[in-house]
Amino acid sequence: MSKRKKKQQINLRVIIGASFSTLVLTLTLLAFNWSNYTGLNHLENIEIKGAFIIPADEYRESLSPVLGTTINDIKTRNMSLLLESHPFVHAARISKSFPNKIIVEIMERHPVALLNMDPLLYIDREGVVLPELGNVGEKIIPIMSGFNTARELYPIGHQTVSQKVSESIDLIDYIIEHFPGMYENLSEVTLNSNDEFVLILANYPTKVILGNDHMEEKIQILNSFEQSLPEDKGLYNFSSLDLRYNHQVIVKVRV
């Protein structure tokens, strides 16, 4: 094949490729302009996933101002930040589903304790303060009592600034992570007159005095003590257990 013919074939391929790319771009622009003209790409549907505590309609309502907006103009990051300003939203991810829909995936905060004050407040595993909203009241979770109830210590949607409440939440988080059965049996976390942590177990109930230090170690000791009891006995056989002394469990048998 001569160099001239080979060059002509290469030029032909380039022309065909360029023409095809131009055609695709033109069709894309025409489709986009047609969608704009007919309103096919205007946002009409907001699908919410992961809403369990707060009704999905409440999240959807907060995003309603963007309905009717061209989906290409929607700033998903701004929408995520708006949702994450809600105290019960830990994180939000938004994706576009063309031509006229967005999908919102929400990760909600789940309260692990109820702060006994007026009005009631809830705390999650990160120490974030949550108001009494949605289906929170239907959950059975431990009550926290005996703590400072000054409102400024509990900014809604932010971590508590109460040191004692933070320590208590750290303790609850440890129990949830390592001894979930113990958490299920936990009725109350409180402070005694010496500002020492006390757990109230739901069964009967049983008081567990922890003191102020080595909390995780004491929870481990409590669990080991429970595991060592005969099959026909449990912590409910004792009215109180005192773990304030070094590697000891001082018990008071229920009468």
Residue pairs with C-beta under 8 A, 6 or more apart in sequence:
32 41
32 72
34 40
35 41
35 99
36 70
40 99
40 100
41 70
41 71
41 72
41 98
41 99
41 100
42 68
42 69
42 70
42 71
42 100
43 66
43 67
43 68
43 69
43 70
43 71
43 74
43 100
43 101
43 102
44 67
44 68
44 100
44 101
45 100
45 101
45 102
46 60
46 63
46 64
46 67
46 101
46 102
46 104
47 97
47 101
47 102
47 103
47 104
48 56
48 59
48 60
48 104
48 106
49 103
49 104
49 105
49 106
50 105
50 106
50 107
50 108
51 59
51 106
51 108
52 108
52 135
53 88
53 108
53 110
53 133
53 134
53 135
53 136
54 86
54 88
54 108
54 133
54 134
55 134
58 134
59 83
59 86
59 89
59 104
59 106
62 82
62 83
62 86
63 79
63 82
63 83
63 104
66 74
66 79
71 96
71 98
71 99
71 100
71 101
71 102
74 96
74 102
76 94
76 95
76 96
76 102
79 92
79 94
79 102
79 104
80 91
80 92
80 93
80 94
83 89
83 92
83 94
83 104
83 106
84 90
84 91
84 92
85 157
86 157
87 109
87 128
87 129
87 130
87 131
87 133
87 156
87 157
88 108
88 109
88 130
88 133
88 134
89 106
89 107
89 108
89 109
90 107
90 108
90 109
90 124
91 106
91 107
92 104
92 105
92 106
92 107
93 104
93 105
94 102
94 103
94 104
94 105
95 102
95 103
95 105
96 102
97 103
109 124
109 126
109 128
109 130
110 124
110 125
111 122
111 123
111 124
111 130
111 136
111 139
111 141
112 123
112 124
112 125
112 141
112 142
112 169
112 172
112 173
112 176
113 122
113 123
113 141
113 142
113 143
113 144
113 168
113 169
113 172
113 189
114 120
114 121
114 122
114 123
114 141
114 142
114 143
114 144
115 121
115 122
115 123
115 129
115 144
115 147
115 154
115 165
116 143
116 144
116 145
117 149
117 154
118 149
119 131
119 132
120 132
121 129
121 130
121 131
121 132
121 154
121 156
122 129
122 130
122 131
122 132
122 136
122 141
123 129
123 130
123 144
123 160
123 165
123 169
124 130
125 169
125 172
125 173
125 176
126 159
126 169
127 159
127 160
127 165
127 166
127 169
128 157
128 158
128 159
128 160
129 154
129 155
129 156
129 157
129 158
129 159
129 160
130 136
130 156
130 157
131 156
142 172
142 183
142 186
142 187
142 188
142 189
143 187
143 188
143 189
144 165
144 168
144 188
144 189
144 190
145 188
145 189
145 190
146 190
146 191
146 192
147 162
147 164
147 165
147 168
147 191
148 162
148 164
148 165
152 161
153 160
153 161
153 162
153 165
154 160
154 161
154 162
154 165
155 161
159 166
160 166
160 169
164 191
164 195
167 197
167 215
168 189
168 197
170 215
171 189
171 197
171 210
171 215
171 216
171 219
172 183
172 186
172 189
174 215
174 216
174 219
175 182
175 183
175 186
175 219
176 183
178 219
179 219
179 223
182 219
182 222
182 223
185 201
185 202
185 203
185 235
186 199
186 200
186 201
186 202
187 200
187 201
187 202
187 205
188 199
188 200
188 205
189 197
189 198
189 199
189 200
190 197
190 198
190 200
191 197
191 198
192 198
192 209
195 212
196 209
196 210
196 211
196 212
196 244
197 210
197 211
197 212
197 215
198 207
198 208
198 209
198 210
199 207
199 208
199 210
200 206
200 207
200 208
201 207
201 208
201 235
201 236
203 234
203 235
203 236
204 236
204 239
204 254
206 235
206 236
206 238
206 239
206 240
206 241
206 254
207 239
207 240
207 241
208 222
208 235
208 240
208 241
208 243
209 240
209 241
209 242
209 243
209 244
210 218
210 219
210 243
210 244
211 218
211 243
211 244
218 243
221 243
221 247
221 249
222 235
222 241
222 243
222 249
225 241
225 249
226 234
226 235
229 235
229 237
235 241
236 254
237 253
237 254
238 251
238 252
238 253
238 254
239 252
239 253
239 254
239 255
240 251
240 252
241 249
241 250
241 251
241 252
242 249
242 250
242 251
243 249
243 250
